[in-house]
């Protein structure tokens, strides 16, 4: 089972559990995978190889950490909580 397939399964579980935070996070990752395919001039219906999917996930995590840091510096505790 590929990384993307695992994430799709987790999306289904989050939907059943009505866990909106987790669901939105996972959907964001799936969207990032599609964006990566489009950026590389490949069809959005293709599957991203596991190595590339992991790189996309790492970038998303780094982006969230940077956002949390910036929101903290700006005194926006409400946005920090949303990102965490």
Biopython code that builds the backbone (N, CA, C, O; Angstrom):
import numpy as np
from Bio.PDB.StructureBuilder import StructureBuilder

atoms = [
    (1, "UNK", "N", (0.849, -1.178, 0.000)),
    (1, "UNK", "CA", (0.000, 0.000, 0.000)),
    (1, "UNK", "C", (0.895, 1.241, 0.000)),
    (1, "UNK", "O", (1.783, 1.381, 0.841)),
    (2, "UNK", "N", (0.649, 2.128, -0.946)),
    (2, "UNK", "CA", (1.470, 3.332, -1.058)),
    (2, "UNK", "C", (1.075, 4.365, -0.002)),
    (2, "UNK", "O", (0.045, 4.242, 0.661)),
    (3, "UNK", "N", (1.903, 5.361, 0.130)),
    (3, "UNK", "CA", (1.647, 6.429, 1.096)),
    (3, "UNK", "C", (0.329, 7.135, 0.790)),
    (3, "UNK", "O", (-0.448, 7.432, 1.697)),
    (4, "UNK", "N", (0.084, 7.397, -0.476)),
    (4, "UNK", "CA", (-1.146, 8.096, -0.862)),
    (4, "UNK", "C", (-2.368, 7.236, -0.573)),
    (4, "UNK", "O", (-3.396, 7.747, -0.128)),
    (5, "UNK", "N", (-2.266, 5.945, -0.820)),
    (5, "UNK", "CA", (-3.387, 5.044, -0.512)),
    (5, "UNK", "C", (-3.674, 5.034, 0.986)),
    (5, "UNK", "O", (-4.832, 5.022, 1.403)),
    (6, "UNK", "N", (-2.617, 5.039, 1.791)),
    (6, "UNK", "CA", (-2.790, 5.067, 3.249)),
    (6, "UNK", "C", (-3.492, 6.352, 3.681)),
    (6, "UNK", "O", (-4.371, 6.331, 4.543)),
    (7, "UNK", "N", (-3.099, 7.456, 3.080)),
    (7, "UNK", "CA", (-3.722, 8.734, 3.436)),
    (7, "UNK", "C", (-5.185, 8.741, 3.020)),
    (7, "UNK", "O", (-6.034, 9.256, 3.747)),
    (8, "UNK", "N", (-5.485, 8.178, 1.861)),
    (8, "UNK", "CA", (-6.893, 8.104, 1.431)),
    (8, "UNK", "C", (-7.718, 7.260, 2.399)),
    (8, "UNK", "O", (-8.872, 7.587, 2.677)),
    (9, "UNK", "N", (-7.141, 6.187, 2.907)),
    (9, "UNK", "CA", (-7.839, 5.362, 3.897)),
    (9, "UNK", "C", (-8.066, 6.151, 5.187)),
    (9, "UNK", "O", (-9.127, 6.053, 5.804)),
    (10, "UNK", "N", (-7.067, 6.927, 5.587)),
    (10, "UNK", "CA", (-7.202, 7.745, 6.792)),
    (10, "UNK", "C", (-8.264, 8.828, 6.615)),
    (10, "UNK", "O", (-8.937, 9.205, 7.574)),
    (11, "UNK", "N", (-8.411, 9.327, 5.385)),
    (11, "UNK", "CA", (-9.468, 10.306, 5.101)),
    (11, "UNK", "C", (-10.829, 9.672, 5.360)),
    (11, "UNK", "O", (-11.706, 10.277, 5.977)),
    (12, "UNK", "N", (-10.989, 8.449, 4.881)),
    (12, "UNK", "CA", (-12.262, 7.745, 5.092)),
    (12, "UNK", "C", (-12.540, 7.549, 6.583)),
    (12, "UNK", "O", (-13.664, 7.748, 7.044)),
    (13, "UNK", "N", (-11.509, 7.159, 7.328)),
    (13, "UNK", "CA", (-11.675, 6.960, 8.771)),
    (13, "UNK", "C", (-12.031, 8.268, 9.470)),
    (13, "UNK", "O", (-12.870, 8.291, 10.370)),
    (14, "UNK", "N", (-11.393, 9.350, 9.053)),
    (14, "UNK", "CA", (-11.675, 10.653, 9.661)),
    (14, "UNK", "C", (-13.101, 11.099, 9.348)),
    (14, "UNK", "O", (-13.755, 11.734, 10.175)),
    (15, "UNK", "N", (-13.576, 10.765, 8.157)),
    (15, "UNK", "CA", (-14.953, 11.117, 7.797)),
    (15, "UNK", "C", (-15.948, 10.359, 8.671)),
    (15, "UNK", "O", (-16.921, 10.933, 9.160)),
    (16, "UNK", "N", (-15.696, 9.080, 8.860)),
    (16, "UNK", "CA", (-16.587, 8.261, 9.689)),
    (16, "UNK", "C", (-16.573, 8.757, 11.129)),
    (16, "UNK", "O", (-17.613, 8.811, 11.786)),
    (17, "UNK", "N", (-15.383, 9.120, 11.618)),
    (17, "UNK", "CA", (-15.238, 9.584, 13.002)),
    (17, "UNK", "C", (-15.669, 11.043, 13.170)),
    (17, "UNK", "O", (-15.720, 11.550, 14.291)),
    (18, "UNK", "N", (-15.974, 11.705, 12.076)),
    (18, "UNK", "CA", (-16.360, 13.125, 12.088)),
    (18, "UNK", "C", (-15.282, 14.000, 12.740)),
    (18, "UNK", "O", (-15.579, 14.939, 13.479)),
    (19, "UNK", "N", (-14.028, 13.663, 12.444)),
    (19, "UNK", "CA", (-12.878, 14.407, 12.957)),
    (19, "UNK", "C", (-12.482, 15.448, 11.903)),
    (19, "UNK", "O", (-11.659, 15.173, 11.030)),
    (20, "UNK", "N", (-13.067, 16.626, 11.990)),
    (20, "UNK", "CA", (-12.890, 17.632, 10.941)),
    (20, "UNK", "C", (-11.456, 18.153, 10.853)),
    (20, "UNK", "O", (-10.973, 18.427, 9.754)),
    (21, "UNK", "N", (-10.773, 18.294, 11.971)),
    (21, "UNK", "CA", (-9.396, 18.779, 11.946)),
    (21, "UNK", "C", (-8.499, 17.809, 11.180)),
    (21, "UNK", "O", (-7.738, 18.211, 10.300)),
    (22, "UNK", "N", (-8.601, 16.550, 11.523)),
    (22, "UNK", "CA", (-7.796, 15.527, 10.856)),
    (22, "UNK", "C", (-8.177, 15.418, 9.382)),
    (22, "UNK", "O", (-7.312, 15.283, 8.517)),
    (23, "UNK", "N", (-9.470, 15.478, 9.106)),
    (23, "UNK", "CA", (-9.957, 15.377, 7.737)),
    (23, "UNK", "C", (-9.410, 16.521, 6.880)),
    (23, "UNK", "O", (-8.936, 16.292, 5.767)),
    (24, "UNK", "N", (-9.474, 17.734, 7.391)),
    (24, "UNK", "CA", (-8.968, 18.883, 6.638)),
    (24, "UNK", "C", (-7.462, 18.794, 6.415)),
    (24, "UNK", "O", (-6.964, 19.167, 5.352)),
    (25, "UNK", "N", (-6.744, 18.303, 7.408)),
    (25, "UNK", "CA", (-5.298, 18.146, 7.274)),
    (25, "UNK", "C", (-4.960, 17.134, 6.186)),
    (25, "UNK", "O", (-4.097, 17.383, 5.344)),
    (26, "UNK", "N", (-5.637, 16.002, 6.207)),
    (26, "UNK", "CA", (-5.374, 14.960, 5.214)),
    (26, "UNK", "C", (-5.785, 15.405, 3.812)),
    (26, "UNK", "O", (-5.093, 15.112, 2.837)),
    (27, "UNK", "N", (-6.897, 16.102, 3.714)),
    (27, "UNK", "CA", (-7.322, 16.616, 2.404)),
    (27, "UNK", "C", (-6.317, 17.635, 1.879)),
    (27, "UNK", "O", (-6.066, 17.705, 0.676)),
    (28, "UNK", "N", (-5.751, 18.414, 2.772)),
    (28, "UNK", "CA", (-4.718, 19.366, 2.378)),
    (28, "UNK", "C", (-3.498, 18.665, 1.804)),
    (28, "UNK", "O", (-2.897, 19.135, 0.837)),
    (29, "UNK", "N", (-3.137, 17.539, 2.405)),
    (29, "UNK", "CA", (-2.012, 16.759, 1.880)),
    (29, "UNK", "C", (-2.328, 16.206, 0.499)),
    (29, "UNK", "O", (-1.489, 16.263, -0.401)),
    (30, "UNK", "N", (-3.525, 15.674, 0.327)),
    (30, "UNK", "CA", (-3.908, 15.148, -0.989)),
    (30, "UNK", "C", (-3.879, 16.258, -2.037)),
    (30, "UNK", "O", (-3.482, 16.032, -3.180)),
    (31, "UNK", "N", (-4.294, 17.432, -1.647)),
    (31, "UNK", "CA", (-4.251, 18.580, -2.549)),
    (31, "UNK", "C", (-2.803, 18.948, -2.884)),
    (31, "UNK", "O", (-2.492, 19.282, -4.027)),
    (32, "UNK", "N", (-1.933, 18.886, -1.897)),
    (32, "UNK", "CA", (-0.513, 19.178, -2.123)),
    (32, "UNK", "C", (0.101, 18.159, -3.080)),
    (32, "UNK", "O", (0.954, 18.511, -3.895)),
    (33, "UNK", "N", (-0.325, 16.905, -2.986)),
    (33, "UNK", "CA", (0.167, 15.883, -3.915)),
    (33, "UNK", "C", (-0.255, 16.218, -5.341)),
    (33, "UNK", "O", (0.546, 16.118, -6.271)),
    (34, "UNK", "N", (-1.502, 16.612, -5.509)),
    (34, "UNK", "CA", (-2.003, 16.974, -6.835)),
    (34, "UNK", "C", (-1.257, 18.191, -7.368)),
    (34, "UNK", "O", (-0.889, 18.230, -8.541)),
    (35, "UNK", "N", (-1.036, 19.175, -6.519)),
    (35, "UNK", "CA", (-0.296, 20.370, -6.932)),
    (35, "UNK", "C", (1.121, 20.017, -7.371)),
    (35, "UNK", "O", (1.641, 20.594, -8.326)),
    (36, "UNK", "N", (1.737, 19.081, -6.684)),
    (36, "UNK", "CA", (3.092, 18.637, -7.040)),
    (36, "UNK", "C", (3.096, 17.996, -8.426)),
    (36, "UNK", "O", (3.997, 18.246, -9.227)),
    (37, "UNK", "N", (2.098, 17.177, -8.702)),
    (37, "UNK", "CA", (2.005, 16.550, -10.021)),
    (37, "UNK", "C", (1.837, 17.599, -11.113)),
    (37, "UNK", "O", (2.488, 17.524, -12.155)),
    (38, "UNK", "N", (0.979, 18.562, -10.880)),
    (38, "UNK", "CA", (0.738, 19.616, -11.867)),
    (38, "UNK", "C", (2.004, 20.446, -12.069)),
    (38, "UNK", "O", (2.327, 20.821, -13.197)),
    (39, "UNK", "N", (2.715, 20.731, -10.994)),
    (39, "UNK", "CA", (3.950, 21.510, -11.089)),
    (39, "UNK", "C", (5.011, 20.777, -11.905)),
    (39, "UNK", "O", (5.849, 21.403, -12.554)),
    (40, "UNK", "N", (4.967, 19.463, -11.866)),
    (40, "UNK", "CA", (5.938, 18.659, -12.615)),
    (40, "UNK", "C", (5.414, 18.287, -13.996)),
    (40, "UNK", "O", (5.967, 17.418, -14.669)),
    (41, "UNK", "N", (4.332, 18.962, -14.411)),
    (41, "UNK", "CA", (3.737, 18.772, -15.732)),
    (41, "UNK", "C", (3.301, 17.330, -15.979)),
    (41, "UNK", "O", (3.459, 16.785, -17.072)),
    (42, "UNK", "N", (2.747, 16.735, -14.925)),
    (42, "UNK", "CA", (2.186, 15.389, -15.038)),
    (42, "UNK", "C", (0.692, 15.485, -14.803)),
    (42, "UNK", "O", (0.201, 16.478, -14.266)),
    (43, "UNK", "N", (-0.025, 14.458, -15.204)),
    (43, "UNK", "CA", (-1.475, 14.462, -15.030)),
    (43, "UNK", "C", (-1.843, 14.353, -13.558)),
    (43, "UNK", "O", (-1.233, 13.572, -12.828)),
    (44, "UNK", "N", (-2.827, 15.122, -13.111)),
    (44, "UNK", "CA", (-3.248, 15.061, -11.702)),
    (44, "UNK", "C", (-3.816, 13.702, -11.300)),
    (44, "UNK", "O", (-3.914, 13.400, -10.111)),
    (45, "UNK", "N", (-4.188, 12.885, -12.277)),
    (45, "UNK", "CA", (-4.743, 11.571, -11.961)),
    (45, "UNK", "C", (-3.660, 10.534, -11.703)),
    (45, "UNK", "O", (-3.957, 9.431, -11.242)),
    (46, "UNK", "N", (-2.410, 10.873, -11.994)),
    (46, "UNK", "CA", (-1.311, 9.940, -11.738)),
    (46, "UNK", "C", (-1.067, 9.823, -10.236)),
    (46, "UNK", "O", (-1.484, 10.678, -9.456)),
    (47, "UNK", "N", (-0.388, 8.756, -9.852)),
    (47, "UNK", "CA", (0.005, 8.577, -8.445)),
    (47, "UNK", "C", (1.426, 9.100, -8.276)),
    (47, "UNK", "O", (2.300, 8.850, -9.105)),
    (48, "UNK", "N", (1.631, 9.812, -7.213)),
    (48, "UNK", "CA", (2.953, 10.311, -6.872)),
    (48, "UNK", "C", (3.736, 9.170, -6.221)),
    (48, "UNK", "O", (3.219, 8.524, -5.309)),
    (49, "UNK", "N", (4.963, 8.907, -6.662)),
    (49, "UNK", "CA", (5.760, 7.860, -6.006)),
    (49, "UNK", "C", (5.969, 8.184, -4.525)),
    (49, "UNK", "O", (5.942, 9.349, -4.126)),
    (50, "UNK", "N", (6.178, 7.147, -3.721)),
    (50, "UNK", "CA", (6.314, 7.328, -2.275)),
    (50, "UNK", "C", (7.402, 8.331, -1.897)),
    (50, "UNK", "O", (7.212, 9.137, -0.987)),
    (51, "UNK", "N", (8.541, 8.287, -2.590)),
    (51, "UNK", "CA", (9.640, 9.195, -2.253)),
    (51, "UNK", "C", (9.208, 10.647, -2.433)),
    (51, "UNK", "O", (9.492, 11.499, -1.591)),
    (52, "UNK", "N", (8.517, 10.919, -3.541)),
    (52, "UNK", "CA", (8.057, 12.281, -3.802)),
    (52, "UNK", "C", (6.952, 12.677, -2.828)),
    (52, "UNK", "O", (6.891, 13.826, -2.390)),
    (53, "UNK", "N", (6.084, 11.737, -2.489)),
    (53, "UNK", "CA", (4.998, 12.017, -1.540)),
    (53, "UNK", "C", (5.574, 12.385, -0.176)),
    (53, "UNK", "O", (5.084, 13.302, 0.482)),
    (54, "UNK", "N", (6.604, 11.677, 0.243)),
    (54, "UNK", "CA", (7.232, 11.962, 1.536)),
    (54, "UNK", "C", (7.873, 13.347, 1.524)),
    (54, "UNK", "O", (7.820, 14.062, 2.524)),
    (55, "UNK", "N", (8.475, 13.728, 0.407)),
    (55, "UNK", "CA", (9.059, 15.069, 0.300)),
    (55, "UNK", "C", (7.981, 16.146, 0.405)),
    (55, "UNK", "O", (8.192, 17.180, 1.038)),
    (56, "UNK", "N", (6.838, 15.903, -0.212)),
    (56, "UNK", "CA", (5.724, 16.854, -0.130)),
    (56, "UNK", "C", (5.253, 16.973, 1.318)),
    (56, "UNK", "O", (4.975, 18.073, 1.795)),
    (57, "UNK", "N", (5.164, 15.844, 2.012)),
    (57, "UNK", "CA", (4.739, 15.854, 3.420)),
    (57, "UNK", "C", (5.743, 16.636, 4.266)),
    (57, "UNK", "O", (5.349, 17.426, 5.124)),
    (58, "UNK", "N", (7.036, 16.419, 4.027)),
    (58, "UNK", "CA", (8.066, 17.143, 4.777)),
    (58, "UNK", "C", (7.948, 18.650, 4.557)),
    (58, "UNK", "O", (8.087, 19.434, 5.496)),
    (59, "UNK", "N", (7.691, 19.049, 3.314)),
    (59, "UNK", "CA", (7.529, 20.478, 3.029)),
    (59, "UNK", "C", (6.312, 21.044, 3.745)),
    (59, "UNK", "O", (6.354, 22.162, 4.259)),
    (60, "UNK", "N", (5.224, 20.274, 3.779)),
    (60, "UNK", "CA", (3.999, 20.735, 4.451)),
    (60, "UNK", "C", (4.242, 20.906, 5.949)),
    (60, "UNK", "O", (3.777, 21.874, 6.549)),
    (61, "UNK", "N", (4.965, 19.972, 6.547)),
    (61, "UNK", "CA", (5.277, 20.061, 7.981)),
    (61, "UNK", "C", (6.143, 21.287, 8.248)),
    (61, "UNK", "O", (5.896, 22.032, 9.197)),
    (62, "UNK", "N", (7.150, 21.494, 7.417)),
    (62, "UNK", "CA", (8.030, 22.657, 7.582)),
    (62, "UNK", "C", (7.235, 23.951, 7.442)),
    (62, "UNK", "O", (7.449, 24.901, 8.196)),
    (63, "UNK", "N", (6.323, 23.987, 6.483)),
    (63, "UNK", "CA", (5.501, 25.174, 6.279)),
    (63, "UNK", "C", (4.648, 25.462, 7.511)),
    (63, "UNK", "O", (4.514, 26.616, 7.917)),
    (64, "UNK", "N", (4.076, 24.428, 8.102)),
    (64, "UNK", "CA", (3.250, 24.609, 9.309)),
    (64, "UNK", "C", (4.094, 25.109, 10.473)),
    (64, "UNK", "O", (3.668, 25.995, 11.215)),
    (65, "UNK", "N", (5.296, 24.544, 10.638)),
    (65, "UNK", "CA", (6.174, 24.982, 11.727)),
    (65, "UNK", "C", (6.569, 26.440, 11.548)),
    (65, "UNK", "O", (6.598, 27.202, 12.514)),
    (66, "UNK", "N", (6.875, 26.831, 10.309)),
    (66, "UNK", "CA", (7.222, 28.224, 10.041)),
    (66, "UNK", "C", (6.042, 29.144, 10.330)),
    (66, "UNK", "O", (6.218, 30.236, 10.872)),
    (67, "UNK", "N", (4.846, 28.705, 9.970)),
    (67, "UNK", "CA", (3.645, 29.507, 10.230)),
    (67, "UNK", "C", (3.439, 29.695, 11.727)),
    (67, "UNK", "O", (3.142, 30.798, 12.187)),
    (68, "UNK", "N", (3.597, 28.615, 12.483)),
    (68, "UNK", "CA", (3.434, 28.693, 13.940)),
    (68, "UNK", "C", (4.432, 29.682, 14.528)),
    (68, "UNK", "O", (4.086, 30.488, 15.391)),
    (69, "UNK", "N", (5.673, 29.613, 14.055)),
    (69, "UNK", "CA", (6.712, 30.521, 14.551)),
    (69, "UNK", "C", (6.357, 31.976, 14.245)),
    (69, "UNK", "O", (6.484, 32.845, 15.108)),
    (70, "UNK", "N", (5.918, 32.236, 13.027)),
    (70, "UNK", "CA", (5.568, 33.602, 12.636)),
    (70, "UNK", "C", (4.353, 34.117, 13.404)),
    (70, "UNK", "O", (4.323, 35.273, 13.825)),
    (71, "UNK", "N", (3.363, 33.266, 13.583)),
    (71, "UNK", "CA", (2.175, 33.671, 14.335)),
    (71, "UNK", "C", (2.524, 33.954, 15.792)),
    (71, "UNK", "O", (1.978, 34.875, 16.401)),
    (72, "UNK", "N", (3.437, 33.158, 16.349)),
    (72, "UNK", "CA", (3.863, 33.379, 17.736)),
    (72, "UNK", "C", (4.560, 34.725, 17.872)),
    (72, "UNK", "O", (4.310, 35.469, 18.821)),
    (73, "UNK", "N", (5.433, 35.033, 16.923)),
    (73, "UNK", "CA", (6.145, 36.312, 16.950)),
    (73, "UNK", "C", (5.178, 37.480, 16.808)),
    (73, "UNK", "O", (5.399, 38.554, 17.367)),
    (74, "UNK", "N", (4.115, 37.262, 16.063)),
    (74, "UNK", "CA", (3.135, 38.319, 15.840)),
    (74, "UNK", "C", (2.083, 38.412, 16.920)),
    (74, "UNK", "O", (1.197, 39.265, 16.857)),
    (75, "UNK", "N", (2.170, 37.536, 17.918)),
    (75, "UNK", "CA", (1.215, 37.572, 19.016)),
    (75, "UNK", "C", (-0.173, 37.086, 18.637)),
    (75, "UNK", "O", (-1.171, 37.527, 19.208)),
    (76, "UNK", "N", (-0.236, 36.186, 17.683)),
    (76, "UNK", "CA", (-1.530, 35.667, 17.230)),
    (76, "UNK", "C", (-1.744, 34.253, 17.760)),
    (76, "UNK", "O", (-1.641, 33.279, 17.015)),
    (77, "UNK", "N", (-2.038, 34.152, 19.038)),
    (77, "UNK", "CA", (-2.240, 32.860, 19.688)),
    (77, "UNK", "C", (-3.367, 32.057, 19.082)),
    (77, "UNK", "O", (-3.310, 30.828, 19.052)),
    (78, "UNK", "N", (-4.401, 32.742, 18.594)),
    (78, "UNK", "CA", (-5.528, 32.040, 17.980)),
    (78, "UNK", "C", (-5.092, 31.294, 16.721)),
    (78, "UNK", "O", (-5.522, 30.166, 16.480)),
    (79, "UNK", "N", (-4.238, 31.931, 15.922)),
    (79, "UNK", "CA", (-3.761, 31.281, 14.705)),
    (79, "UNK", "C", (-2.752, 30.176, 15.015)),
    (79, "UNK", "O", (-2.668, 29.183, 14.292)),
    (80, "UNK", "N", (-1.991, 30.356, 16.092)),
    (80, "UNK", "CA", (-1.054, 29.314, 16.512)),
    (80, "UNK", "C", (-1.823, 28.046, 16.852)),
    (80, "UNK", "O", (-1.431, 26.948, 16.455)),
    (81, "UNK", "N", (-2.918, 28.199, 17.586)),
    (81, "UNK", "CA", (-3.734, 27.035, 17.955)),
    (81, "UNK", "C", (-4.303, 26.344, 16.727)),
    (81, "UNK", "O", (-4.356, 25.115, 16.675)),
    (82, "UNK", "N", (-4.729, 27.125, 15.734)),
    (82, "UNK", "CA", (-5.275, 26.532, 14.511)),
    (82, "UNK", "C", (-4.227, 25.717, 13.766)),
    (82, "UNK", "O", (-4.527, 24.646, 13.239)),
    (83, "UNK", "N", (-3.001, 26.222, 13.722)),
    (83, "UNK", "CA", (-1.938, 25.531, 12.998)),
    (83, "UNK", "C", (-1.462, 24.280, 13.725)),
    (83, "UNK", "O", (-1.072, 23.299, 13.093)),
    (84, "UNK", "N", (-1.495, 24.316, 15.066)),
    (84, "UNK", "CA", (-1.024, 23.160, 15.826)),
    (84, "UNK", "C", (-2.042, 22.062, 15.713)),
    (84, "UNK", "O", (-1.854, 20.985, 16.279)),
]
sb = StructureBuilder()
sb.init_structure("model")
sb.init_model(0)
sb.init_chain("A")
sb.init_seg("    ")
for serial, (resi, resn, name, xyz) in enumerate(atoms, 1):
    if name == "N":
        sb.init_residue(resn, " ", resi, " ")
    sb.init_atom(name, np.array(xyz, "f"), 0.0, 1.0, " ", f" {name:<3s}", serial, name[0])
structure = sb.get_structure()
